[in-house]
Amino acid sequence: MTKDDREIVPALRSSLAGKVGQERFDLWFGAATRLDYDGAALRVGAPNRFFLEWIRSNFRRHIEDACYDVLGGCPTLEFRLDAAPAKTDGGSMHLVKNNGTRSASSADSAAASKSVSSPGNAIIAFPGAAEAIAPQPEATAPQDESAVPHSENSELPRRRFASLETFVAGETNRIAIASAQMVVRRPGQVTPLMFHGPTSVGKTHLLEGIWTAARKSHRRLTTVYLSAEQFTSQFLEALRGSGLPSFRRKYRGVGLLILDDLQFFVGKRATQVELLHTIDSFIREGRQLVFAADRSPAELAELGPELTTRLTGGLVCGIEPPDHATRVAIVGQMARRMKLRVPPEVQQLVASRLTSHSRQLSGALCRLQATSEALGQPITLALAEEALADLVRQNGRVVRLPDIERAVCEVFGLEPSSLHSEARGKGVSHPRMLAMWLARKHTRAALSEIGHYFGRRSHSTVVSAQKRVDGWMAAGRTLDLAEHRWSTDDAIRQVERRLAAG
């Protein structure tokens, strides 16, 4: 433990105790839970999987707030099952082959680059990389021990990366999963492939699934999976150590390079240039690149036109938050993985009340499991409503599509069924477009879900409505609605006041 760690970790623990309360802190962050800070990442070590998932689901925001209090910003958070960590150089990395043995380290650049360039299915994984990613549902295939980098002295349980088979497909992600499968079947045919979308819509699951499937389908394809932060750290280390040729051999010589969290490169000009040349090398030689980011290339303009044009030159797949049906399927899959008996009506309750992201669904099931075991009672609708009440409150008042429909109709004096009709007159079409715009702002409903609700329209209609209203606002457009002239801003404010009033 460094001097900084000795000073920072106690301060973080003290701040965290003040945020969650001393009693809850002692229960969940006492001697059993370990915090380690290395200047770039804060690692939260839990003694078992139940503790790990509970802390991740219920205290992540408090940990982030404590980091802002003490550090002025939030480092990378890594949640892992606790064990004595293997001692490694901060810049070292392991090359893991199919037999699970360590074949090289960055201390021997020549050996490492030779191993990477040789035939055989390999992954370059940095210390802690596997544990930094939230565990995904297990596939039914036999355990593949080579899928997780590990040290011979580590007691951490090994886990596979997620598989494409366990990815829950729905209306909001069908193109993304089809693209992932296409890349696995024919690596290099469409490159780069980029997924983008908000947190917890399955981007990392798809990246892991591509890595897992490619290793099974193409035994001689060398694959690398890492985050943009790891790529940046290794690049800067190579710059300091005059090891750029070795770094470039390691990453430009592989058949499949998968990079997560592409937005991390914003503001890092030198790394952007290196990535640009890496992309050009892959495109020239017809090798496969797969990226993920929290924004589309158009919204990542800070990366520069050179990078964004190369990203858009491949296949870009946006992923929307899951709709209700997909959330129900996700809850069912999570329950099966946890071997938890959850009645259908409880699955519907969880999927309808917790809509922010899928990690909330995981946290809710952990809460139900703990409550059921503590009370010695089966999971029922009544037990679920009581156990999840505070999670629903923390999620804030949920604005649903019927709420928006009701508020729009009340403000503009329309019949409730009018927004579902085929009417195209401005008196109905303009309020309908405002309702779609408000649905995009105040709900996490998918485009397809919004379009279906407002008269079985397509998702492209919702996109068009959003652009129209944005244009009205920018131009200061006035609307003739309910025998009054409204500015677009005033019309929206009136509906939002009605929404706030309930």
PENOR-V787963 format. One record per pair of residues at least 12 apart in sequence whose C-alpha atoms are under 10 Angstrom apart, sorted by the first residue. I is the first residue (numbers start at 1). GAP is how many residues later the second one is. Records with the same first field share a line. If there is no record, write none. Layout:
I->GAP ; GAP
This chain:
1->35 ; 36 ; 37
2->34 ; 35 ; 36 ; 37
4->33 ; 34 ; 35
5->30 ; 31 ; 32 ; 33 ; 34 ; 37
6->30 ; 31
8->28 ; 29 ; 30 ; 31 ; 59 ; 62 ; 63
9->25 ; 26 ; 27 ; 28 ; 29 ; 33 ; 58 ; 61
10->25
11->55 ; 56 ; 58 ; 59 ; 60
12->23 ; 25 ; 51 ; 52 ; 53 ; 54 ; 55 ; 56 ; 57 ; 58 ; 59
13->12 ; 16 ; 17 ; 21 ; 22 ; 50 ; 53 ; 54 ; 57
14->52 ; 56
15->47 ; 48 ; 50 ; 51 ; 52 ; 53 ; 54 ; 55
16->13 ; 43 ; 46 ; 47 ; 48 ; 49 ; 50 ; 51 ; 53
17->12 ; 45 ; 46 ; 49
18->44 ; 48
19->40 ; 43 ; 44 ; 46 ; 47
20->39 ; 42 ; 43
25->34
28->18 ; 23 ; 24 ; 26 ; 27 ; 31
29->15 ; 16 ; 17 ; 22 ; 26
31->15 ; 16
32->13 ; 14 ; 15 ; 16 ; 19 ; 50
33->12 ; 13 ; 14 ; 15 ; 18 ; 19 ; 22 ; 48 ; 49
34->12 ; 13 ; 46 ; 47 ; 48 ; 49
35->43 ; 44 ; 47
36->42
37->38 ; 39 ; 40
38->37 ; 52
39->32 ; 36 ; 37
40->34 ; 35 ; 36 ; 37 ; 189 ; 193
41->33 ; 34 ; 35 ; 36 ; 37 ; 91
42->21 ; 22 ; 25 ; 32 ; 33 ; 34 ; 35 ; 36 ; 37
43->32 ; 33 ; 34 ; 35 ; 36 ; 37 ; 39 ; 85 ; 88 ; 89
44->12 ; 19 ; 33 ; 34 ; 35 ; 36 ; 37 ; 38 ; 88
45->33 ; 34 ; 35 ; 36 ; 37 ; 38 ; 39 ; 86
46->33 ; 34 ; 35 ; 36 ; 37
47->33 ; 34 ; 35 ; 36
48->32 ; 33 ; 34
49->31 ; 32 ; 33 ; 86
50->31 ; 316 ; 317 ; 319 ; 320
51->30 ; 315
52->27 ; 28 ; 29 ; 30 ; 82
53->26 ; 27 ; 28 ; 81 ; 82 ; 306 ; 309 ; 310 ; 313 ; 314
54->308 ; 309 ; 310 ; 311 ; 312 ; 313 ; 316
55->24 ; 308
56->21 ; 22 ; 23 ; 24 ; 78 ; 303 ; 306 ; 307
57->302 ; 303 ; 304 ; 305 ; 306 ; 307 ; 309 ; 310
58->302 ; 305 ; 306 ; 309 ; 333
60->17 ; 19
63->14
64->12 ; 13
76->56 ; 153
77->55 ; 56
78->50 ; 51 ; 52 ; 53 ; 54 ; 55 ; 56
79->49 ; 52 ; 53 ; 54 ; 55 ; 56
80->48 ; 50 ; 51 ; 52 ; 53 ; 54 ; 55 ; 76 ; 77
81->50 ; 74 ; 75 ; 76
82->73 ; 74 ; 75
83->70 ; 71 ; 72 ; 73 ; 74
84->69 ; 70 ; 71 ; 72
85->42 ; 43 ; 66 ; 68 ; 69 ; 70 ; 71
86->41 ; 42 ; 64 ; 65 ; 66 ; 67 ; 68 ; 69
87->40 ; 64 ; 66 ; 67
88->39 ; 63
89->16 ; 17 ; 18 ; 38
90->36 ; 37 ; 147
91->14 ; 15 ; 16 ; 35 ; 36 ; 142 ; 143 ; 146 ; 147
92->12 ; 13 ; 14 ; 15 ; 16 ; 33 ; 34 ; 35 ; 142
93->12 ; 13 ; 14 ; 19 ; 31 ; 32 ; 33 ; 34 ; 35 ; 56 ; 141
94->12 ; 13 ; 18 ; 29 ; 30 ; 31 ; 32 ; 33 ; 55 ; 56 ; 57
95->17 ; 18 ; 20 ; 21 ; 27 ; 28 ; 29 ; 30 ; 31 ; 54 ; 55 ; 129
96->19 ; 20 ; 25 ; 26 ; 27 ; 28 ; 29 ; 50 ; 51 ; 52 ; 53 ; 54
97->18 ; 19 ; 23 ; 24 ; 25 ; 26 ; 27 ; 49 ; 50 ; 52 ; 125
98->22 ; 23 ; 24 ; 25 ; 46 ; 47 ; 48 ; 49 ; 117 ; 121
99->22 ; 23 ; 45 ; 46 ; 47 ; 48
100->22 ; 44 ; 45 ; 46 ; 47 ; 48 ; 49 ; 50 ; 51 ; 52
101->44 ; 45 ; 48 ; 49 ; 50 ; 51
102->47 ; 48 ; 49 ; 50
103->12 ; 13 ; 19
104->12 ; 20
105->19
106->128 ; 137 ; 140 ; 141
108->138
109->134 ; 136 ; 137 ; 138 ; 140 ; 141
110->135 ; 136 ; 139
111->135
112->12 ; 134 ; 135 ; 137 ; 138
113->132 ; 133 ; 134 ; 135 ; 136 ; 137 ; 138 ; 140
114->132 ; 135 ; 136
115->107 ; 135
116->106 ; 107 ; 108 ; 133 ; 134 ; 135 ; 137 ; 138
117->105 ; 132 ; 133 ; 134 ; 135 ; 136 ; 137 ; 138
118->102 ; 103 ; 104 ; 135 ; 136
119->100 ; 101 ; 102 ; 103 ; 135
120->95 ; 98 ; 99 ; 100 ; 101 ; 102 ; 103
121->25 ; 93 ; 94 ; 95 ; 97 ; 98 ; 99 ; 100 ; 101 ; 102 ; 103 ; 134
122->24 ; 25 ; 93 ; 97 ; 98 ; 99 ; 100 ; 101 ; 102 ; 103 ; 132
123->23 ; 24 ; 25 ; 26 ; 88 ; 92 ; 99 ; 100 ; 101 ; 102 ; 103 ; 131 ; 133 ; 134
124->25 ; 98 ; 99 ; 100 ; 101 ; 102 ; 126 ; 127
125->22 ; 23 ; 24 ; 25 ; 99 ; 100 ; 101 ; 102 ; 105
126->23 ; 24 ; 99 ; 100 ; 101 ; 104 ; 105 ; 108
127->22 ; 23 ; 24
128->21 ; 22
129->19 ; 20 ; 96 ; 97 ; 98 ; 101
130->17 ; 18 ; 19 ; 20 ; 28 ; 29 ; 30 ; 31 ; 96
131->17 ; 18 ; 25 ; 26 ; 27 ; 28
133->28 ; 71 ; 72 ; 75
134->27 ; 28 ; 70 ; 71 ; 225
135->24 ; 25 ; 26 ; 27 ; 70
136->23 ; 24 ; 25 ; 26 ; 27 ; 30 ; 31 ; 68 ; 69 ; 72 ; 73 ; 198 ; 201
137->23 ; 24 ; 25 ; 26 ; 28 ; 29 ; 30 ; 68 ; 196 ; 197 ; 198 ; 199 ; 200 ; 201
138->21 ; 22 ; 23 ; 24 ; 25 ; 27 ; 28 ; 196 ; 199
139->21 ; 22 ; 23 ; 24 ; 25 ; 26 ; 27 ; 28 ; 198
140->23 ; 25 ; 26
141->22 ; 24
142->18
143->15 ; 16 ; 17
144->14 ; 15 ; 16 ; 17 ; 68
145->13 ; 14 ; 15
146->12 ; 13 ; 14
147->12 ; 13 ; 14 ; 15 ; 64 ; 65 ; 68
148->12 ; 13
160->48 ; 49 ; 52
161->43 ; 44 ; 46 ; 47 ; 48 ; 49 ; 50 ; 51 ; 52
162->42 ; 43 ; 44 ; 45 ; 46 ; 47 ; 48 ; 49 ; 50 ; 51
163->42 ; 43 ; 44 ; 45 ; 46 ; 47 ; 48 ; 49 ; 50
164->13 ; 16 ; 17 ; 41 ; 42 ; 43 ; 44 ; 45 ; 46 ; 47 ; 48 ; 49
165->12 ; 44 ; 48
166->39 ; 40 ; 43 ; 164 ; 167
167->35 ; 38 ; 39 ; 42 ; 163 ; 166
168->34 ; 154 ; 158 ; 159 ; 161 ; 162 ; 165
169->33 ; 153 ; 157 ; 160 ; 161
170->150 ; 151 ; 152 ; 153 ; 154 ; 155 ; 156 ; 157 ; 159 ; 160
171->148 ; 149 ; 150 ; 151 ; 152 ; 154 ; 155 ; 275 ; 276 ; 277 ; 278
172->29 ; 146 ; 147 ; 148 ; 149 ; 150 ; 151 ; 154 ; 273 ; 274 ; 275 ; 276 ; 277 ; 287
173->28 ; 29 ; 30 ; 144 ; 145 ; 146 ; 147 ; 148 ; 149 ; 150 ; 153
174->143 ; 145
175->141 ; 142 ; 143 ; 144
176->17 ; 18 ; 19 ; 20 ; 26 ; 27 ; 30 ; 139 ; 140 ; 141 ; 142 ; 143
177->18 ; 25 ; 26 ; 29 ; 32 ; 33 ; 140 ; 142
179->14 ; 15 ; 16 ; 27 ; 136 ; 137 ; 138
180->13 ; 14 ; 15 ; 26 ; 27 ; 29 ; 30 ; 31 ; 33 ; 110 ; 137
181->25 ; 28 ; 29 ; 32 ; 33
182->28
183->27 ; 30 ; 31 ; 73 ; 105 ; 106 ; 107
184->25 ; 26 ; 27 ; 28 ; 29 ; 30 ; 31 ; 32 ; 33 ; 34 ; 72 ; 104
185->25 ; 28 ; 29 ; 32 ; 33
186->28 ; 32 ; 102
187->27 ; 31 ; 34 ; 68 ; 69 ; 99 ; 100 ; 101 ; 102
188->67 ; 68 ; 94 ; 95 ; 97 ; 98 ; 99 ; 100 ; 101
189->94 ; 97 ; 98 ; 99 ; 125
190->93 ; 96 ; 97 ; 98 ; 99 ; 100 ; 123 ; 124 ; 125
191->88 ; 91 ; 92 ; 95 ; 96 ; 97 ; 98 ; 99 ; 100 ; 119 ; 120 ; 121 ; 122 ; 123 ; 124 ; 125
192->65 ; 66 ; 87 ; 90 ; 91 ; 94 ; 95 ; 96 ; 97 ; 98 ; 99 ; 118 ; 119 ; 120 ; 121 ; 122 ; 123 ; 124
193->65 ; 95 ; 96 ; 97 ; 98 ; 99 ; 118 ; 119 ; 120 ; 121 ; 122 ; 123 ; 124
194->13 ; 64 ; 65 ; 66 ; 68 ; 95 ; 96 ; 97 ; 98 ; 99 ; 102 ; 103 ; 117 ; 118 ; 120 ; 121 ; 122 ; 123 ; 124
195->12 ; 65 ; 67 ; 95 ; 96 ; 97 ; 98 ; 99 ; 100 ; 101 ; 102 ; 120 ; 121 ; 122 ; 123 ; 124
196->65 ; 66 ; 95 ; 96 ; 97 ; 98 ; 99 ; 100 ; 101 ; 120 ; 121 ; 122 ; 123 ; 124
197->95 ; 96 ; 97 ; 98 ; 99 ; 120 ; 121 ; 122 ; 123 ; 124
198->95 ; 96 ; 97 ; 120 ; 121 ; 122 ; 123 ; 159
199->94 ; 95 ; 121 ; 122 ; 157 ; 158 ; 159 ; 160
200->94 ; 120 ; 121 ; 122 ; 156 ; 157 ; 158 ; 159 ; 160
201->93 ; 118 ; 119 ; 120 ; 121 ; 156 ; 157 ; 158
202->117 ; 118 ; 119 ; 120 ; 155 ; 156
203->57 ; 58 ; 88 ; 89 ; 90 ; 91 ; 115 ; 116
204->23 ; 55 ; 56 ; 57 ; 87 ; 88 ; 89
206->84 ; 86
207->18 ; 19 ; 51 ; 52 ; 53 ; 83 ; 84 ; 85
208->17 ; 18 ; 50 ; 52
210->13 ; 15 ; 46 ; 48 ; 80
211->12 ; 13 ; 14 ; 45 ; 46 ; 47 ; 79
214->42
215->41
220->35
221->33 ; 34 ; 35
222->31 ; 32 ; 33 ; 34 ; 35
223->28 ; 30 ; 31 ; 32 ; 33 ; 34 ; 35 ; 65
224->26 ; 27 ; 30 ; 31 ; 32 ; 33 ; 34 ; 35 ; 65
225->31 ; 32 ; 33 ; 34 ; 35 ; 65
226->31 ; 32 ; 33 ; 34 ; 35
227->31 ; 32 ; 33 ; 34 ; 35 ; 37 ; 64 ; 65
228->30 ; 31 ; 32 ; 33 ; 34 ; 35 ; 36 ; 37 ; 43 ; 47 ; 63 ; 64 ; 65
229->30 ; 31 ; 32 ; 33 ; 34 ; 35 ; 36
230->29 ; 30
231->16 ; 20 ; 28 ; 29 ; 34 ; 40 ; 44
232->32 ; 33 ; 36 ; 38 ; 39 ; 40 ; 42 ; 43
233->38
234->13
235->12 ; 13 ; 35 ; 36 ; 39 ; 40
236->34 ; 35
248->26 ; 29 ; 30
251->27 ; 31
252->23 ; 25 ; 26 ; 27 ; 28 ; 29 ; 30 ; 35
253->25 ; 28 ; 29 ; 34
254->28 ; 33 ; 34 ; 35
255->27 ; 30 ; 31 ; 32 ; 33 ; 34
256->26 ; 31 ; 32 ; 33 ; 34
257->21 ; 22 ; 25 ; 30 ; 31 ; 32 ; 33 ; 34
258->30 ; 31 ; 32 ; 33 ; 34
259->30 ; 31 ; 32 ; 33 ; 34
260->30 ; 31 ; 32 ; 33 ; 34
261->30 ; 31 ; 32 ; 33 ; 34
262->29 ; 30 ; 31 ; 32 ; 33 ; 35 ; 38 ; 41
263->29 ; 30 ; 31 ; 32 ; 33 ; 34 ; 36 ; 37 ; 39 ; 40
264->29 ; 30 ; 39
265->35 ; 37 ; 38
266->34 ; 35 ; 36 ; 37 ; 38
267->35 ; 36 ; 37
268->34 ; 35
269->33 ; 34 ; 35
272->31 ; 32 ; 34 ; 35
273->30 ; 31 ; 33 ; 34
275->32
276->30 ; 31 ; 32 ; 34 ; 35
277->30
279->28 ; 31 ; 32
280->27 ; 30
283->27 ; 31
289->22 ; 25
290->21 ; 24 ; 25
291->20 ; 25
292->24 ; 25 ; 26
293->25
294->24 ; 25
295->23
296->12 ; 15 ; 16 ; 20 ; 21 ; 22
297->12 ; 13 ; 14 ; 15 ; 19
298->13 ; 14
319->127
320->124 ; 125 ; 126 ; 127 ; 128
321->34 ; 35 ; 36 ; 37 ; 123 ; 124 ; 125 ; 126
322->29 ; 33 ; 34 ; 35 ; 36 ; 122 ; 123 ; 124 ; 125 ; 127
323->28 ; 29 ; 32 ; 121 ; 122 ; 123 ; 124 ; 125 ; 126 ; 127
324->24 ; 27 ; 28 ; 31 ; 121 ; 122 ; 125
325->23 ; 26 ; 27 ; 124
326->25
327->20 ; 21 ; 23 ; 24 ; 25 ; 27 ; 28 ; 30 ; 31 ; 34
328->16 ; 18 ; 19 ; 20 ; 21 ; 22 ; 23 ; 24 ; 33
329->18 ; 19 ; 22
330->17 ; 21 ; 28 ; 31 ; 32
331->13 ; 15 ; 16 ; 17 ; 19 ; 20 ; 27 ; 30 ; 31 ; 33 ; 34
332->12 ; 15 ; 16 ; 19
334->27 ; 28 ; 31 ; 32
335->12 ; 27 ; 30 ; 31 ; 34
338->24 ; 27 ; 28 ; 31
339->30
340->25 ; 26 ; 28 ; 29 ; 38 ; 39
341->28 ; 37 ; 38 ; 39
342->23 ; 26 ; 27 ; 36 ; 37 ; 38 ; 39 ; 42
343->35 ; 36 ; 37 ; 38
344->36 ; 37
345->35 ; 36 ; 39
346->22 ; 33 ; 34 ; 35 ; 36 ; 37 ; 38 ; 39
347->14 ; 18 ; 34 ; 37
348->33
349->32 ; 35 ; 36 ; 39
350->12 ; 14 ; 15 ; 31 ; 34 ; 35 ; 38 ; 42
351->13
352->46 ; 48
353->32 ; 35 ; 36 ; 38 ; 39 ; 40 ; 42 ; 44 ; 45
354->34 ; 37 ; 38 ; 39 ; 40 ; 41 ; 42 ; 44
355->37 ; 40 ; 43 ; 45 ; 88 ; 89 ; 90
356->39 ; 42 ; 87 ; 88 ; 89
357->87
360->31 ; 32 ; 35
363->25 ; 28
364->20 ; 23 ; 24 ; 27 ; 28
365->19 ; 23
367->17 ; 20 ; 21 ; 24
368->12 ; 15 ; 16 ; 17 ; 18 ; 19 ; 20
369->15 ; 18
370->17
371->12 ; 13 ; 15 ; 16 ; 17
372->12 ; 15
397->103 ; 105
398->44 ; 45 ; 46
399->40 ; 43 ; 44 ; 45 ; 46 ; 100 ; 101 ; 103
400->39 ; 42 ; 43 ; 44 ; 45
401->34 ; 35 ; 37 ; 38 ; 39 ; 41 ; 42 ; 43 ; 44 ; 48 ; 49 ; 52 ; 53
402->14 ; 37 ; 51 ; 52
403->36 ; 95 ; 96 ; 99
404->30 ; 31 ; 32 ; 34 ; 35 ; 38 ; 39 ; 91 ; 92 ; 94 ; 95
405->12 ; 13 ; 14 ; 15 ; 26 ; 27 ; 29 ; 30 ; 31 ; 33 ; 34 ; 48 ; 49 ; 90 ; 94
406->13 ; 29 ; 89 ; 92 ; 93 ; 96
407->28 ; 87 ; 88 ; 89 ; 90 ; 91 ; 92 ; 93 ; 94 ; 95
408->23 ; 24 ; 26 ; 27 ; 30 ; 83 ; 84 ; 86 ; 87 ; 88 ; 90 ; 91
409->19 ; 22 ; 23 ; 26 ; 73 ; 86
410->85 ; 88
411->20 ; 70 ; 71 ; 80 ; 81 ; 83 ; 84 ; 85 ; 86 ; 87
412->15 ; 16 ; 19 ; 69 ; 70 ; 71 ; 72 ; 79 ; 82 ; 83
413->68 ; 69 ; 70
414->13 ; 14 ; 17 ; 67 ; 68
415->13
417->37 ; 38
418->13 ; 14 ; 36 ; 37
419->12 ; 13 ; 14 ; 16 ; 34 ; 35 ; 36
420->12 ; 31 ; 32 ; 33 ; 34 ; 35 ; 36 ; 37
421->33 ; 34 ; 35
422->32 ; 33 ; 34 ; 35
426->53 ; 54 ; 55
427->52 ; 53 ; 54 ; 55 ; 56
428->53
429->36
430->35 ; 38 ; 39 ; 49 ; 50 ; 51
431->48 ; 50 ; 60 ; 61
432->22 ; 23 ; 30 ; 33
433->21 ; 28 ; 29 ; 30 ; 31 ; 32 ; 33 ; 34 ; 35 ; 36
434->31 ; 32 ; 34 ; 35 ; 36 ; 54 ; 57 ; 58 ; 61
435->15 ; 19 ; 27 ; 30 ; 31 ; 57 ; 60
436->14 ; 15 ; 17 ; 18 ; 25 ; 26 ; 27 ; 28 ; 29 ; 30 ; 33
437->13 ; 25 ; 26 ; 27 ; 28 ; 29 ; 30 ; 31 ; 32 ; 33 ; 55
438->28 ; 31 ; 54 ; 57 ; 58
439->23 ; 27
440->22 ; 23 ; 26
441->25
442->54 ; 57
446->13 ; 16
447->12 ; 13 ; 14 ; 15 ; 16
448->12 ; 13 ; 14
449->13
450->12
451->12
469->19 ; 20 ; 23
470->18
471->17
472->15 ; 16 ; 17
473->14 ; 15 ; 16 ; 17 ; 19
474->14 ; 15
475->13
476->12 ; 13
477->12
478->12 ; 13
479->12
